Amino acid sequence: MAHQTDRRRFLARLLAGAGTLALVGCDKLSNSEWFTNVLSTGGSLSKNVHRLISARKSMAQEFSEADMSPNFRSNGTSLPSSAEYQALAKDNFRDWALTIDGLVEKPITLTLTQIQALPSRTQITRHDCVEGWSAIGKWTGTPLHEVLALVKPLPQAHFAVFYCADPMQDDGSQKYYESIDMDDAYHAQTMLAYKLNDETLPIKNGAPIRLRVERQLGYKQAKYIMRLALVEKLDHIGEGKGGYWEDSAGYEWYAGI
Amino acid sequence: MSTVNKSSLEPYFIYRHKLPIRIMHWINVICFIVLFMSGLNIFNSHAALNLGKSSYNGYAPILEMKSIQNSNGELVGITNIFGYQFDTTGVLGASMGPEGKLIRRGFPSWITIPGPKWLAMARQWHFFFAWLFVINGICYVTYSLFSKHLQRDLLTTKSDRASIWQSVKDHARFKHPSGEAAIPYNVLQKIAYLSVIFILLPLVILMGFAMSPFLDSLIPGWVDLFGGRQTARTIHFIVAWLLVAFVFIHVFEVIITGVWNNLRSMITGQYQIKTLIESSHKEGK
């Protein structure tokens, strides 16, 4: 009997030891470059399969007013810390203007009033955060294709990069940025939103304009947009991964999953 | 058994599990462990489960893990289930961090991959092994159909269905067939395997798809058939735990019906049949 309990204890310890080793091993692997490269094939496979199985124009679900979240949650930056932004906000963004340049025939600078004068679209959509929560809100804005029609992107423009006002470090450096490809840029629901739930877009949700790219997760929906540039490649921007969270924390550029 | 074959008086081996089944079984074990543990790390980023299309629809979560500071400034882990609150310090809501101090987190580090809070990396693990898991599952079902493993070994027979109640009683008493009677799966075992393969696993995969904003757009509104994205996330979580419950029962049954013999049969394929001592006695008289 004593012999049996010894054996059981030994087996239990063996299992616990093996488990601990496996866990430490997993954490080691998470920090190794070759292994994370292997893992990221999962994400690339998802992106390619998504592109393969679906029309690029498939529409995100739109909801009814009854589904709207009473209070649309703010995540990440809720008030950009830069003096430049706060000065613009003080004047209700009267002096704010969006520069659209890069690989375009006609670079342009648009004030908020000019953007609001363009044809608009309103959609009630679900915002899915990478953390797992969702909130449903009603967005009004200018479809991005309307703006692109004004600047006429050159054929070699492959990505739209959104430069934002919010510094992500305490010292004011590393401003937020995000990028999408041209399929998403021309998508019917992709817009520069300036209203949330029929009200002027609040600062906590990205005033004066934020991006809506409805078939991807929340971190793609850049807030506090200051400049939009069309580029051929992303590797010379930031650390080359196409967005602040992609560069700094290893999130996937493709956030459709 | 009324007559016992002379040759079966001695223990002998049968070839129980074919090589593809054995390989796919162990790939599945690795995938499931990684998916479950990386899933819990992902869950920790928003340690609450809601029902409905969004998380903010005016209804409280059905499950929530959080931490609060008590009057002594110590962290207390709180788990809230259907409005009932439990102190779960040390395990849920607050558990040991890398510096040996309690930190705020849903599930503890010893049950998550990676150990520390690291959503981006947990997603990488989860989606890579999800692909492996799904491909392995498709191979398994295809192989089982074409090799007739499914039809021969897994589908219940008429006599199986007639003996369900008997099988329930036998399981409750931990009584299991021995000798040659142990070769075919018993009826509860078949039902368990079939439910996992054709109900729980497809459901957990589908509810994973439901959380992808892109896949939701393929047929707008399909997620509402399951109650909306947040309900889908909750179902994904619950089914994952049902699968864990299956694994525990499965491993328990493996242990009490001869752990080494069962393990050997899933590694080399060889399963030893021990003859019944009683019947061989009868035979001897």
Interface residues (C-beta under 8 A of the other chain):
Chain A: G19 L23 C26 D27 S30 T36 V38 L39 S40 T41 G42 G43 L45 S46 H50 I53 S54 S58 M59 A60 Q61 E62 F63 D67 S69 P70 N71 F72 R73 R126 D128 C129 V130 E131 G132 W133 S134 A135 I136 E214 R215 Q216 L217 W245 A249 G250 Y251 E252 A255 G256 I257
Chain B: V34 I42 F43 S45 H46 A48 N50 K53 S54 S55 Y56 N57 G58 W110 I113 P114 G115 P116 W118 L119 A120 M121 R123 Q124 W125 F127 F128 F129 A130 W131 M211 S212 P213 F214 L215 D216 S217 L218 P220 G221 V223 D224 R229 Q230 R233
